[in-house]
């Protein structure tokens, strides 16, 4: 790939995308969460240097 494509991928344009899909939208504390992480390749070869990780954020119903 060209240097331009690599530069654009570093900005997120044409780069691989990662999406986390959970079985349902709401969970309660202590509940087991099931889902999958989908990685789709982009226009440029990219190396994955680390394991995929996911952070959960508690949503308050205020």
VEXDOGU-103135 format. One record per atom (N, C-alpha, C): residue number from 1; x, y, z; atom name; residue in three letters. Coordinates in steps of 0.02 Angstrom, whole numbers. Example, Ala and Ser with C-alpha at 12.3 -4.5 7.8 and 13.67 -1.06 7.14 Angstrom:
<sites>
<site num="1" u="660" v="-284" w="390" atome="N" residu="ALA"/>
<site num="1" u="615" v="-225" w="390" atome="CA" residu="ALA"/>
<site num="1" u="660" v="-165" w="390" atome="C" residu="ALA"/>
<site num="2" u="642" v="-112" w="354" atome="N" residu="SER"/>
<site num="2" u="684" v="-53" w="357" atome="CA" residu="SER"/>
<site num="2" u="645" v="2" w="394" atome="C" residu="SER"/>
</sites>
This chain:
<sites>
<site num="1" u="42" v="-59" w="0" atome="N" residu="UNK"/>
<site num="1" u="0" v="0" w="0" atome="CA" residu="UNK"/>
<site num="1" u="44" v="62" w="0" atome="C" residu="UNK"/>
<site num="2" u="15" v="114" w="-23" atome="N" residu="UNK"/>
<site num="2" u="52" v="177" w="-27" atome="CA" residu="UNK"/>
<site num="2" u="60" v="210" w="41" atome="C" residu="UNK"/>
<site num="3" u="107" v="254" w="45" atome="N" residu="UNK"/>
<site num="3" u="119" v="292" w="107" atome="CA" residu="UNK"/>
<site num="3" u="56" v="333" w="124" atome="C" residu="UNK"/>
<site num="4" u="21" v="358" w="74" atome="N" residu="UNK"/>
<site num="4" u="-40" v="397" w="86" atome="CA" residu="UNK"/>
<site num="4" u="-93" v="354" w="120" atome="C" residu="UNK"/>
<site num="5" u="-103" v="292" w="96" atome="N" residu="UNK"/>
<site num="5" u="-152" v="247" w="127" atome="CA" residu="UNK"/>
<site num="5" u="-134" v="232" w="199" atome="C" residu="UNK"/>
<site num="6" u="-70" v="221" w="213" atome="N" residu="UNK"/>
<site num="6" u="-48" v="208" w="281" atome="CA" residu="UNK"/>
<site num="6" u="-60" v="268" w="327" atome="C" residu="UNK"/>
<site num="7" u="-47" v="328" w="300" atome="N" residu="UNK"/>
<site num="7" u="-57" v="389" w="339" atome="CA" residu="UNK"/>
<site num="7" u="-132" v="398" w="354" atome="C" residu="UNK"/>
<site num="8" u="-175" v="386" w="305" atome="N" residu="UNK"/>
<site num="8" u="-247" v="392" w="315" atome="CA" residu="UNK"/>
<site num="8" u="-271" v="341" w="366" atome="C" residu="UNK"/>
<site num="9" u="-245" v="279" w="363" atome="N" residu="UNK"/>
<site num="9" u="-265" v="227" w="411" atome="CA" residu="UNK"/>
<site num="9" u="-245" v="247" w="481" atome="C" residu="UNK"/>
<site num="10" u="-188" v="280" w="489" atome="N" residu="UNK"/>
<site num="10" u="-168" v="301" w="556" atome="CA" residu="UNK"/>
<site num="10" u="-215" v="354" w="585" atome="C" residu="UNK"/>
<site num="11" u="-252" v="388" w="541" atome="N" residu="UNK"/>
<site num="11" u="-303" v="437" w="562" atome="CA" residu="UNK"/>
<site num="11" u="-372" v="405" w="568" atome="C" residu="UNK"/>
<site num="12" u="-376" v="340" w="552" atome="N" residu="UNK"/>
<site num="12" u="-440" v="305" w="557" atome="CA" residu="UNK"/>
<site num="12" u="-478" v="299" w="492" atome="C" residu="UNK"/>
<site num="13" u="-450" v="327" w="438" atome="N" residu="UNK"/>
<site num="13" u="-483" v="324" w="373" atome="CA" residu="UNK"/>
<site num="13" u="-457" v="263" w="335" atome="C" residu="UNK"/>
<site num="14" u="-502" v="216" w="322" atome="N" residu="UNK"/>
<site num="14" u="-482" v="154" w="288" atome="CA" residu="UNK"/>
<site num="14" u="-450" v="103" w="334" atome="C" residu="UNK"/>
<site num="15" u="-451" v="116" w="400" atome="N" residu="UNK"/>
<site num="15" u="-421" v="71" w="449" atome="CA" residu="UNK"/>
<site num="15" u="-470" v="16" w="467" atome="C" residu="UNK"/>
<site num="16" u="-444" v="-35" w="500" atome="N" residu="UNK"/>
<site num="16" u="-487" v="-89" w="525" atome="CA" residu="UNK"/>
<site num="16" u="-536" v="-60" w="576" atome="C" residu="UNK"/>
<site num="17" u="-595" v="-90" w="581" atome="N" residu="UNK"/>
<site num="17" u="-644" v="-69" w="630" atome="CA" residu="UNK"/>
<site num="17" u="-656" v="-124" w="680" atome="C" residu="UNK"/>
<site num="18" u="-670" v="-106" w="742" atome="N" residu="UNK"/>
<site num="18" u="-684" v="-154" w="796" atome="CA" residu="UNK"/>
<site num="18" u="-752" v="-136" w="826" atome="C" residu="UNK"/>
<site num="19" u="-795" v="-186" w="833" atome="N" residu="UNK"/>
<site num="19" u="-862" v="-174" w="860" atome="CA" residu="UNK"/>
<site num="19" u="-877" v="-229" w="911" atome="C" residu="UNK"/>
<site num="20" u="-902" v="-211" w="969" atome="N" residu="UNK"/>
<site num="20" u="-921" v="-259" w="1020" atome="CA" residu="UNK"/>
<site num="20" u="-997" v="-266" w="1019" atome="C" residu="UNK"/>
<site num="21" u="-1021" v="-327" w="1011" atome="N" residu="UNK"/>
<site num="21" u="-1093" v="-340" w="1008" atome="CA" residu="UNK"/>
<site num="21" u="-1112" v="-386" w="1066" atome="C" residu="UNK"/>
<site num="22" u="-1154" v="-360" w="1111" atome="N" residu="UNK"/>
<site num="22" u="-1177" v="-398" w="1169" atome="CA" residu="UNK"/>
<site num="22" u="-1245" v="-428" w="1154" atome="C" residu="UNK"/>
<site num="23" u="-1262" v="-483" w="1191" atome="N" residu="UNK"/>
<site num="23" u="-1325" v="-517" w="1180" atome="CA" residu="UNK"/>
<site num="23" u="-1386" v="-474" w="1197" atome="C" residu="UNK"/>
<site num="24" u="-1378" v="-429" w="1246" atome="N" residu="UNK"/>
<site num="24" u="-1434" v="-385" w="1264" atome="CA" residu="UNK"/>
<site num="24" u="-1406" v="-317" w="1285" atome="C" residu="UNK"/>
<site num="25" u="-1450" v="-268" w="1294" atome="N" residu="UNK"/>
<site num="25" u="-1429" v="-200" w="1308" atome="CA" residu="UNK"/>
<site num="25" u="-1417" v="-186" w="1382" atome="C" residu="UNK"/>
<site num="26" u="-1453" v="-219" w="1427" atome="N" residu="UNK"/>
<site num="26" u="-1449" v="-204" w="1498" atome="CA" residu="UNK"/>
<site num="26" u="-1428" v="-266" w="1538" atome="C" residu="UNK"/>
<site num="27" u="-1384" v="-255" w="1587" atome="N" residu="UNK"/>
<site num="27" u="-1360" v="-308" w="1631" atome="CA" residu="UNK"/>
<site num="27" u="-1363" v="-282" w="1703" atome="C" residu="UNK"/>
<site num="28" u="-1365" v="-327" w="1751" atome="N" residu="UNK"/>
<site num="28" u="-1362" v="-308" w="1821" atome="CA" residu="UNK"/>
<site num="28" u="-1296" v="-331" w="1851" atome="C" residu="UNK"/>
<site num="29" u="-1277" v="-301" w="1907" atome="N" residu="UNK"/>
<site num="29" u="-1214" v="-317" w="1939" atome="CA" residu="UNK"/>
<site num="29" u="-1208" v="-392" w="1953" atome="C" residu="UNK"/>
<site num="30" u="-1150" v="-421" w="1938" atome="N" residu="UNK"/>
<site num="30" u="-1138" v="-492" w="1950" atome="CA" residu="UNK"/>
<site num="30" u="-1161" v="-538" w="1895" atome="C" residu="UNK"/>
<site num="31" u="-1197" v="-511" w="1846" atome="N" residu="UNK"/>
<site num="31" u="-1222" v="-552" w="1791" atome="CA" residu="UNK"/>
<site num="31" u="-1166" v="-566" w="1740" atome="C" residu="UNK"/>
<site num="32" u="-1166" v="-625" w="1712" atome="N" residu="UNK"/>
<site num="32" u="-1117" v="-643" w="1661" atome="CA" residu="UNK"/>
<site num="32" u="-1138" v="-611" w="1594" atome="C" residu="UNK"/>
<site num="33" u="-1089" v="-580" w="1561" atome="N" residu="UNK"/>
<site num="33" u="-1102" v="-546" w="1498" atome="CA" residu="UNK"/>
<site num="33" u="-1077" v="-589" w="1441" atome="C" residu="UNK"/>
<site num="34" u="-1120" v="-600" w="1391" atome="N" residu="UNK"/>
<site num="34" u="-1100" v="-638" w="1332" atome="CA" residu="UNK"/>
<site num="34" u="-1105" v="-593" w="1271" atome="C" residu="UNK"/>
<site num="35" u="-1057" v="-601" w="1226" atome="N" residu="UNK"/>
<site num="35" u="-1058" v="-562" w="1165" atome="CA" residu="UNK"/>
<site num="35" u="-999" v="-581" w="1122" atome="C" residu="UNK"/>
<site num="36" u="-984" v="-539" w="1073" atome="N" residu="UNK"/>
<site num="36" u="-928" v="-552" w="1029" atome="CA" residu="UNK"/>
<site num="36" u="-896" v="-487" w="1007" atome="C" residu="UNK"/>
<site num="37" u="-833" v="-491" w="990" atome="N" residu="UNK"/>
<site num="37" u="-796" v="-434" w="963" atome="CA" residu="UNK"/>
<site num="37" u="-784" v="-448" w="890" atome="C" residu="UNK"/>
<site num="38" u="-807" v="-403" w="847" atome="N" residu="UNK"/>
<site num="38" u="-799" v="-412" w="775" atome="CA" residu="UNK"/>
<site num="38" u="-746" v="-363" w="750" atome="C" residu="UNK"/>
<site num="39" u="-696" v="-390" w="716" atome="N" residu="UNK"/>
<site num="39" u="-643" v="-350" w="686" atome="CA" residu="UNK"/>
<site num="39" u="-648" v="-357" w="611" atome="C" residu="UNK"/>
<site num="40" u="-656" v="-301" w="577" atome="N" residu="UNK"/>
<site num="40" u="-660" v="-301" w="504" atome="CA" residu="UNK"/>
<site num="40" u="-599" v="-266" w="476" atome="C" residu="UNK"/>
<site num="41" u="-567" v="-297" w="429" atome="N" residu="UNK"/>
<site num="41" u="-507" v="-269" w="398" atome="CA" residu="UNK"/>
<site num="41" u="-523" v="-206" w="358" atome="C" residu="UNK"/>
<site num="42" u="-474" v="-163" w="353" atome="N" residu="UNK"/>
<site num="42" u="-482" v="-102" w="315" atome="CA" residu="UNK"/>
<site num="42" u="-447" v="-107" w="248" atome="C" residu="UNK"/>
<site num="43" u="-428" v="-50" w="221" atome="N" residu="UNK"/>
<site num="43" u="-395" v="-46" w="156" atome="CA" residu="UNK"/>
<site num="43" u="-319" v="-56" w="160" atome="C" residu="UNK"/>
<site num="44" u="-292" v="-57" w="221" atome="N" residu="UNK"/>
<site num="44" u="-220" v="-60" w="231" atome="CA" residu="UNK"/>
<site num="44" u="-204" v="-117" w="278" atome="C" residu="UNK"/>
<site num="45" u="-150" v="-154" w="264" atome="N" residu="UNK"/>
<site num="45" u="-128" v="-206" w="311" atome="CA" residu="UNK"/>
<site num="45" u="-110" v="-174" w="377" atome="C" residu="UNK"/>
<site num="46" u="-136" v="-201" w="432" atome="N" residu="UNK"/>
<site num="46" u="-121" v="-176" w="498" atome="CA" residu="UNK"/>
<site num="46" u="-106" v="-234" w="545" atome="C" residu="UNK"/>
<site num="47" u="-62" v="-224" w="592" atome="N" residu="UNK"/>
<site num="47" u="-44" v="-275" w="640" atome="CA" residu="UNK"/>
<site num="47" u="-78" v="-261" w="706" atome="C" residu="UNK"/>
<site num="48" u="-105" v="-314" w="737" atome="N" residu="UNK"/>
<site num="48" u="-136" v="-307" w="803" atome="CA" residu="UNK"/>
<site num="48" u="-82" v="-323" w="854" atome="C" residu="UNK"/>
<site num="49" u="-64" v="-273" w="895" atome="N" residu="UNK"/>
<site num="49" u="-9" v="-281" w="943" atome="CA" residu="UNK"/>
<site num="49" u="-32" v="-306" w="1011" atome="C" residu="UNK"/>
<site num="50" u="-95" v="-300" w="1027" atome="N" residu="UNK"/>
<site num="50" u="-119" v="-318" w="1094" atome="CA" residu="UNK"/>
<site num="50" u="-183" v="-359" w="1088" atome="C" residu="UNK"/>
<site num="51" u="-202" v="-390" w="1143" atome="N" residu="UNK"/>
<site num="51" u="-266" v="-425" w="1146" atome="CA" residu="UNK"/>
<site num="51" u="-322" v="-373" w="1146" atome="C" residu="UNK"/>
<site num="52" u="-379" v="-393" w="1121" atome="N" residu="UNK"/>
<site num="52" u="-437" v="-349" w="1123" atome="CA" residu="UNK"/>
<site num="52" u="-461" v="-344" w="1195" atome="C" residu="UNK"/>
<site num="53" u="-480" v="-284" w="1216" atome="N" residu="UNK"/>
<site num="53" u="-507" v="-275" w="1283" atome="CA" residu="UNK"/>
<site num="53" u="-569" v="-229" w="1277" atome="C" residu="UNK"/>
<site num="54" u="-610" v="-233" w="1328" atome="N" residu="UNK"/>
<site num="54" u="-673" v="-195" w="1327" atome="CA" residu="UNK"/>
<site num="54" u="-685" v="-167" w="1397" atome="C" residu="UNK"/>
<site num="55" u="-704" v="-104" w="1400" atome="N" residu="UNK"/>
<site num="55" u="-721" v="-73" w="1465" atome="CA" residu="UNK"/>
<site num="55" u="-796" v="-63" w="1467" atome="C" residu="UNK"/>
<site num="56" u="-825" v="-78" w="1525" atome="N" residu="UNK"/>
<site num="56" u="-897" v="-68" w="1534" atome="CA" residu="UNK"/>
<site num="56" u="-908" v="-5" w="1576" atome="C" residu="UNK"/>
<site num="57" u="-957" v="33" w="1559" atome="N" residu="UNK"/>
<site num="57" u="-973" v="95" w="1594" atome="CA" residu="UNK"/>
<site num="57" u="-1043" v="89" w="1623" atome="C" residu="UNK"/>
<site num="58" u="-1049" v="102" w="1687" atome="N" residu="UNK"/>
<site num="58" u="-1114" v="99" w="1720" atome="CA" residu="UNK"/>
<site num="58" u="-1157" v="157" w="1698" atome="C" residu="UNK"/>
<site num="59" u="-1218" v="143" w="1679" atome="N" residu="UNK"/>
<site num="59" u="-1265" v="195" w="1657" atome="CA" residu="UNK"/>
<site num="59" u="-1315" v="208" w="1713" atome="C" residu="UNK"/>
<site num="60" u="-1322" v="270" w="1733" atome="N" residu="UNK"/>
<site num="60" u="-1369" v="287" w="1785" atome="CA" residu="UNK"/>
<site num="60" u="-1435" v="309" w="1754" atome="C" residu="UNK"/>
<site num="61" u="-1489" v="283" w="1779" atome="N" residu="UNK"/>
<site num="61" u="-1556" v="304" w="1755" atome="CA" residu="UNK"/>
<site num="61" u="-1579" v="361" w="1799" atome="C" residu="UNK"/>
<site num="62" u="-1556" v="421" w="1783" atome="N" residu="UNK"/>
<site num="62" u="-1570" v="479" w="1825" atome="CA" residu="UNK"/>
<site num="62" u="-1632" v="511" w="1807" atome="C" residu="UNK"/>
</sites>
